Amino acid sequence: MQHRPQQPSPRATAVILHNEVGARALADEQDVLVQAEAVAASLTSLGYAVSQVGVSLDLASIKRRVSELQPGGVFNLIESLDGDERLACAVPILLEGMSVPFTGVGSAAMLVCNDKLLSKRMLRVAGLPTPPWQLCSEAHATGSITIDPPYIVKSAWKHGSLGLDTESVVDSKDGALAKIAALSPADRASFYVERYIDGREFNLSVMGGRREPRVLPAAEIRFDDHGADMPKVVGYRAKWDADSWDFSHTPRSFEFGAGDQPLLDTLIDIARSCWDILGLTGYARVDYRVDTQGRPWILEVNANPCISPDAGFPAAAQRAGMSFTAMVERILRCALSPTTGR
Protein backbone atom coordinates (compact mmCIF):
# COMPACT_ATOMS: atom_id res chain seq x y z
CA MET A 1 0.00 0.00 0.00
CA GLN A 2 1.36 3.39 -0.98
CA HIS A 3 2.18 5.66 1.96
CA ARG A 4 0.11 8.82 2.17
CA PRO A 5 1.43 11.56 4.46
CA GLN A 6 -0.83 12.29 7.41
CA GLN A 7 -1.92 15.88 6.93
CA PRO A 8 -1.89 18.06 10.06
CA SER A 9 -4.66 20.52 10.80
CA PRO A 10 -4.23 23.83 8.93
CA ARG A 11 -3.01 25.57 12.10
CA ALA A 12 -0.65 22.82 13.26
CA THR A 13 2.69 24.27 14.29
CA ALA A 14 6.02 22.51 14.63
CA VAL A 15 9.00 24.10 16.33
CA ILE A 16 12.53 23.03 15.40
CA LEU A 17 15.01 23.54 18.23
CA HIS A 18 18.71 23.50 17.40
CA ASN A 19 21.80 24.63 19.26
CA GLU A 20 23.04 28.12 18.43
CA VAL A 21 25.99 28.03 16.07
CA GLY A 22 28.70 30.67 16.12
CA ALA A 23 30.29 32.18 13.04
CA ARG A 24 33.57 30.34 13.72
CA ALA A 25 31.97 26.96 14.43
CA LEU A 26 33.57 23.81 13.06
CA ALA A 27 31.96 21.72 10.33
CA ASP A 28 30.36 19.23 12.74
CA GLU A 29 28.73 22.10 14.68
CA GLN A 30 27.50 23.87 11.52
CA ASP A 31 25.87 20.67 10.32
CA VAL A 32 22.95 21.11 12.73
CA LEU A 33 21.83 24.08 10.61
CA VAL A 34 21.77 21.83 7.55
CA GLN A 35 19.61 19.39 9.47
CA ALA A 36 17.26 22.13 10.63
CA GLU A 37 16.75 23.51 7.10
CA ALA A 38 16.09 20.04 5.66
CA VAL A 39 13.62 19.14 8.41
CA ALA A 40 11.88 22.52 8.04
CA ALA A 41 11.43 21.98 4.30
CA SER A 42 9.93 18.54 4.90
CA LEU A 43 7.57 19.69 7.64
CA THR A 44 6.45 22.64 5.52
CA SER A 45 5.67 20.28 2.64
CA LEU A 46 3.58 18.22 5.09
CA GLY A 47 1.48 21.28 5.92
CA TYR A 48 3.01 22.43 9.17
CA ALA A 49 3.70 26.03 10.09
CA VAL A 50 7.36 25.79 11.07
CA SER A 51 9.47 27.94 13.38
CA GLN A 52 13.21 27.41 13.85
CA VAL A 53 14.66 28.47 17.18
CA GLY A 54 18.32 28.54 18.13
CA VAL A 55 18.93 27.52 21.73
CA SER A 56 21.55 28.92 24.08
CA LEU A 57 22.06 28.51 27.82
CA ASP A 58 19.19 30.95 28.36
CA LEU A 59 16.57 28.24 28.80
CA ALA A 60 14.03 30.61 30.33
CA SER A 61 13.76 32.44 26.99
CA ILE A 62 13.29 29.13 25.16
CA LYS A 63 10.53 28.17 27.56
CA ARG A 64 8.77 31.47 26.87
CA ARG A 65 9.23 31.11 23.11
CA VAL A 66 7.85 27.57 22.99
CA SER A 67 4.92 28.60 25.20
CA GLU A 68 4.14 31.48 22.84
CA LEU A 69 4.22 29.28 19.74
CA GLN A 70 2.14 26.47 21.33
CA PRO A 71 3.43 23.83 18.93
CA GLY A 72 1.77 20.50 18.33
CA GLY A 73 5.26 19.06 18.61
CA VAL A 74 8.92 20.03 18.84
CA PHE A 75 11.60 18.61 16.56
CA ASN A 76 14.58 18.45 18.88
CA LEU A 77 17.92 18.77 17.07
CA ILE A 78 19.90 19.94 20.10
CA GLU A 79 23.37 18.36 20.11
CA SER A 80 25.03 20.61 22.70
CA LEU A 81 24.57 23.86 24.57
CA ASP A 82 27.35 26.42 24.53
CA GLY A 83 29.49 23.76 22.83
CA ASP A 84 29.06 21.24 25.66
CA GLU A 85 27.40 17.91 24.79
CA ARG A 86 26.86 17.21 28.50
CA LEU A 87 24.22 19.95 28.61
CA ALA A 88 22.13 18.64 25.69
CA CYS A 89 19.79 16.77 28.03
CA ALA A 90 18.68 20.10 29.56
CA VAL A 91 16.31 20.75 26.64
CA PRO A 92 14.46 17.41 26.91
CA ILE A 93 14.18 18.03 30.66
CA LEU A 94 12.64 21.45 29.95
CA LEU A 95 10.19 20.08 27.37
CA GLU A 96 9.21 17.18 29.62
CA GLY A 97 8.45 19.66 32.38
CA MET A 98 6.26 21.63 29.95
CA SER A 99 4.47 18.45 28.76
CA VAL A 100 5.35 19.33 25.16
CA PRO A 101 5.88 16.32 22.86
CA PHE A 102 9.29 16.27 21.20
CA THR A 103 11.21 14.04 18.85
CA GLY A 104 13.93 11.61 19.74
CA VAL A 105 14.92 10.27 23.13
CA GLY A 106 13.87 11.55 26.53
CA SER A 107 16.18 13.30 28.95
CA ALA A 108 17.33 10.17 30.80
CA ALA A 109 18.24 8.29 27.62
CA MET A 110 19.93 11.40 26.23
CA LEU A 111 22.13 11.66 29.31
CA VAL A 112 23.01 7.95 29.18
CA CYS A 113 23.86 7.90 25.46
CA ASN A 114 25.84 11.13 25.50
CA ASP A 115 27.97 9.73 28.32
CA LYS A 116 29.68 6.91 26.42
CA LEU A 117 31.12 5.36 29.56
CA LEU A 118 27.76 5.27 31.33
CA SER A 119 26.13 3.60 28.33
CA LYS A 120 29.03 1.12 28.07
CA ARG A 121 28.58 0.19 31.73
CA MET A 122 24.86 -0.40 31.21
CA LEU A 123 25.48 -2.51 28.12
CA ARG A 124 28.11 -4.57 29.91
CA VAL A 125 25.84 -5.20 32.91
CA ALA A 126 23.20 -6.42 30.46
CA GLY A 127 25.69 -8.86 28.96
CA LEU A 128 26.12 -7.08 25.63
CA PRO A 129 29.58 -6.93 24.02
CA THR A 130 31.46 -3.63 24.20
CA PRO A 131 35.27 -3.32 24.10
CA PRO A 132 37.01 -3.18 27.49
CA TRP A 133 38.14 0.24 28.62
CA GLN A 134 39.92 2.17 31.36
CA LEU A 135 39.66 5.79 32.48
CA CYS A 136 42.59 7.88 31.28
CA SER A 137 42.79 9.60 34.66
CA GLU A 138 43.22 6.22 36.34
CA ALA A 139 45.81 5.01 33.85
CA HIS A 140 47.79 8.23 34.23
CA ALA A 141 47.64 8.19 38.04
CA THR A 142 48.77 4.57 38.32
CA GLY A 143 51.10 4.53 35.31
CA SER A 144 49.43 1.30 34.29
CA ILE A 145 46.94 0.13 31.67
CA THR A 146 44.97 -2.95 32.68
CA ILE A 147 43.53 -3.92 29.29
CA ASP A 148 45.28 -5.63 26.41
CA PRO A 149 46.59 -3.78 23.32
CA PRO A 150 46.08 -2.33 20.81
CA TYR A 151 44.46 0.82 22.15
CA ILE A 152 42.41 3.79 21.04
CA VAL A 153 42.08 6.95 23.16
CA LYS A 154 38.63 8.59 23.05
CA SER A 155 36.50 11.27 24.64
CA ALA A 156 33.58 10.07 26.74
CA TRP A 157 31.47 13.09 25.72
CA LYS A 158 32.57 14.59 22.41
CA HIS A 159 30.61 13.45 19.38
CA GLY A 160 31.16 13.86 15.64
CA SER A 161 34.60 12.20 16.09
CA LEU A 162 36.22 15.48 17.09
CA GLY A 163 39.83 14.73 18.01
CA LEU A 164 39.60 11.17 16.71
CA ASP A 165 41.88 10.04 13.87
CA THR A 166 44.30 7.27 12.93
CA GLU A 167 46.86 8.72 15.35
CA SER A 168 44.47 7.92 18.19
CA VAL A 169 45.37 4.23 17.81
CA VAL A 170 48.55 2.94 19.48
CA ASP A 171 49.99 -0.57 19.77
CA SER A 172 51.84 -0.47 23.09
CA LYS A 173 51.07 0.41 26.70
CA ASP A 174 53.94 2.90 26.74
CA GLY A 175 52.54 4.57 23.62
CA ALA A 176 49.07 4.79 25.15
CA LEU A 177 50.42 6.20 28.42
CA ALA A 178 52.39 8.82 26.48
CA LYS A 179 49.28 9.84 24.56
CA ILE A 180 47.30 10.06 27.80
CA ALA A 181 50.06 12.14 29.44
CA ALA A 182 49.84 14.60 26.52
CA LEU A 183 46.17 15.30 27.25
CA SER A 184 45.21 18.35 29.27
CA PRO A 185 44.15 17.59 32.85
CA ALA A 186 40.54 18.40 31.92
CA ASP A 187 40.57 16.04 28.93
CA ARG A 188 42.34 13.36 30.93
CA ALA A 189 39.39 13.39 33.32
CA SER A 190 36.86 12.82 30.53
CA PHE A 191 38.79 10.57 28.12
CA TYR A 192 39.16 6.82 28.22
CA VAL A 193 41.45 4.26 26.63
CA GLU A 194 39.64 1.40 24.93
CA ARG A 195 40.86 -1.77 23.30
CA TYR A 196 40.98 -1.06 19.57
CA ILE A 197 39.03 -3.64 17.57
CA ASP A 198 40.48 -4.30 14.15
CA GLY A 199 37.99 -5.53 11.56
CA ARG A 200 34.81 -4.39 9.82
CA GLU A 201 32.63 -1.46 10.87
CA PHE A 202 28.84 -1.47 10.74
CA ASN A 203 26.01 0.74 11.89
CA LEU A 204 22.32 -0.02 12.30
CA SER A 205 19.69 2.71 12.43
CA VAL A 206 16.57 2.15 14.51
CA MET A 207 13.35 4.15 14.74
CA GLY A 208 9.98 3.85 16.45
CA GLY A 209 8.27 4.05 19.81
CA ARG A 210 9.20 2.25 23.00
CA ARG A 211 7.69 -0.98 21.67
CA GLU A 212 8.49 -2.78 18.42
CA PRO A 213 11.14 -0.45 16.99
CA ARG A 214 11.97 -0.79 13.32
CA VAL A 215 15.57 -1.67 12.48
CA LEU A 216 16.56 -0.17 9.13
CA PRO A 217 18.93 -1.89 6.66
CA ALA A 218 22.45 -2.41 7.96
CA ALA A 219 25.27 -0.27 6.58
CA GLU A 220 28.96 -1.08 6.46
CA ILE A 221 31.69 1.53 6.39
CA ARG A 222 34.35 0.20 4.03
CA PHE A 223 38.02 0.98 4.54
CA ASP A 224 39.16 1.09 0.93
CA ASP A 225 42.92 0.95 0.28
CA HIS A 226 43.73 0.80 3.98
CA GLY A 227 46.90 -1.24 4.30
CA ALA A 228 47.32 -3.94 6.92
CA ASP A 229 49.31 -1.57 9.13
CA MET A 230 46.92 1.38 8.80
CA PRO A 231 44.37 1.77 11.62
CA LYS A 232 40.75 1.65 10.47
CA VAL A 233 39.19 4.73 12.07
CA VAL A 234 36.19 6.78 10.96
CA GLY A 235 37.68 9.96 12.37
CA TYR A 236 36.90 13.64 12.03
CA ARG A 237 38.37 13.98 8.54
CA ALA A 238 36.46 10.91 7.32
CA LYS A 239 33.19 12.43 8.50
CA TRP A 240 33.57 16.14 7.79
CA ASP A 241 36.36 16.88 5.32
CA ALA A 242 34.96 15.98 1.90
CA ASP A 243 38.28 16.80 0.22
CA SER A 244 40.32 14.44 2.40
CA TRP A 245 41.69 10.98 1.59
CA ASP A 246 39.95 9.66 4.71
CA PHE A 247 36.54 10.83 3.47
CA SER A 248 36.84 9.32 -0.01
CA HIS A 249 38.23 6.01 1.27
CA THR A 250 35.54 5.25 3.86
CA PRO A 251 32.37 4.86 1.75
CA ARG A 252 29.07 3.55 3.09
CA SER A 253 27.73 0.30 1.60
CA PHE A 254 24.43 -1.55 1.91
CA GLU A 255 25.53 -4.48 -0.23
CA PHE A 256 26.16 -7.81 1.52
CA GLY A 257 26.66 -11.37 0.46
CA ALA A 258 24.46 -14.25 1.61
CA GLY A 259 27.23 -15.35 3.95
CA ASP A 260 26.84 -12.11 5.95
CA GLN A 261 23.19 -12.73 6.85
CA PRO A 262 23.81 -14.58 10.15
CA LEU A 263 26.06 -11.71 11.27
CA LEU A 264 23.50 -9.11 10.21
CA ASP A 265 20.78 -10.98 12.13
CA THR A 266 22.98 -10.84 15.24
CA LEU A 267 23.57 -7.11 14.79
CA ILE A 268 19.80 -6.56 14.47
CA ASP A 269 19.15 -8.48 17.69
CA ILE A 270 21.82 -6.45 19.51
CA ALA A 271 20.35 -3.17 18.20
CA ARG A 272 16.93 -4.13 19.56
CA SER A 273 18.48 -5.01 22.90
CA CYS A 274 20.26 -1.63 23.04
CA TRP A 275 16.94 0.09 22.34
CA ASP A 276 15.29 -1.68 25.27
CA ILE A 277 18.17 -1.44 27.75
CA LEU A 278 18.88 2.26 27.21
CA GLY A 279 15.21 3.27 27.05
CA LEU A 280 15.40 4.70 23.53
CA THR A 281 12.55 6.28 21.55
CA GLY A 282 12.27 8.08 18.24
CA TYR A 283 15.50 7.31 16.40
CA ALA A 284 18.99 6.09 17.17
CA ARG A 285 22.02 4.44 15.59
CA VAL A 286 24.20 1.64 16.94
CA ASP A 287 27.84 1.56 15.79
CA TYR A 288 29.73 -1.74 15.76
CA ARG A 289 33.08 -3.26 15.04
CA VAL A 290 33.22 -6.91 14.02
CA ASP A 291 36.63 -8.40 14.79
CA THR A 292 38.66 -10.76 12.63
CA GLN A 293 36.98 -13.75 14.36
CA GLY A 294 33.54 -12.44 13.39
CA ARG A 295 32.59 -11.27 16.89
CA PRO A 296 30.55 -8.02 17.10
CA TRP A 297 31.41 -5.26 19.57
CA ILE A 298 29.24 -2.21 20.30
CA LEU A 299 31.32 0.95 19.95
CA GLU A 300 28.57 3.35 20.94
CA VAL A 301 24.86 4.05 20.76
CA ASN A 302 23.96 7.41 19.22
CA ALA A 303 20.67 8.95 20.36
CA ASN A 304 19.15 11.42 17.88
CA PRO A 305 21.91 10.82 15.30
CA CYS A 306 22.64 13.25 12.50
CA ILE A 307 19.84 13.44 9.92
CA SER A 308 21.41 15.72 7.34
CA PRO A 309 20.24 14.49 3.91
CA ASP A 310 23.65 12.91 3.19
CA ALA A 311 24.05 11.28 6.62
CA GLY A 312 23.84 7.60 7.51
CA PHE A 313 20.39 7.56 9.09
CA PRO A 314 18.55 9.07 6.08
CA ALA A 315 20.59 6.77 3.81
CA ALA A 316 19.34 3.74 5.75
CA ALA A 317 15.78 5.09 5.64
CA GLN A 318 16.04 5.57 1.88
CA ARG A 319 17.37 2.02 1.55
CA ALA A 320 14.21 0.91 3.38
CA GLY A 321 12.07 2.73 0.79
CA MET A 322 11.44 5.87 2.85
CA SER A 323 11.91 9.36 1.43
CA PHE A 324 13.53 12.02 3.60
CA THR A 325 10.14 13.67 4.16
CA ALA A 326 8.52 10.34 5.06
CA MET A 327 11.36 9.75 7.54
CA VAL A 328 10.82 13.16 9.13
CA GLU A 329 7.08 12.53 9.35
CA ARG A 330 7.67 9.14 10.99
CA ILE A 331 10.07 10.65 13.54
CA LEU A 332 7.50 13.31 14.44
CA ARG A 333 4.75 10.67 14.70
CA CYS A 334 6.95 8.81 17.17
CA ALA A 335 6.96 11.94 19.34
CA LEU A 336 3.18 12.33 19.15
CA SER A 337 2.63 8.63 19.93
CA PRO A 338 5.73 7.68 21.94
CA THR A 339 4.60 4.19 22.98
CA THR A 340 4.00 2.73 19.53
CA GLY A 341 5.47 5.41 17.25
CA ARG A 342 2.50 5.08 14.91
Secondary structure, DSSP 4 states (H G I P E B T S, - for coil): ------PPPTT-EEEEEEE---TT--HHHHHHHHHHHHHHHHHHHTT-EEEEEEE-S-HHHHHHHHHHH--SEEEE----BTTBGGGTTHHHHHHHHHT--BSS--HHHHHHHHSHHHHHHHHHHTT-----EEEHHHHHHHT---SPSSEEEEESS--TTTT-SGGGEESSHHHHHHHHHTS-HHHHHHEEEEE---EEEEEEEEEESSSSPEEPPPEEE--TT--TTS-----HHHHH-TTSHHHHTS-EE----GGGHHHHHHHHHHHHHHHHHTT--EEEEEEEEEETTS-EEEEEEEES----TTSHHHHHHHHTT--HHHHHHHHHHHHHSTTT--
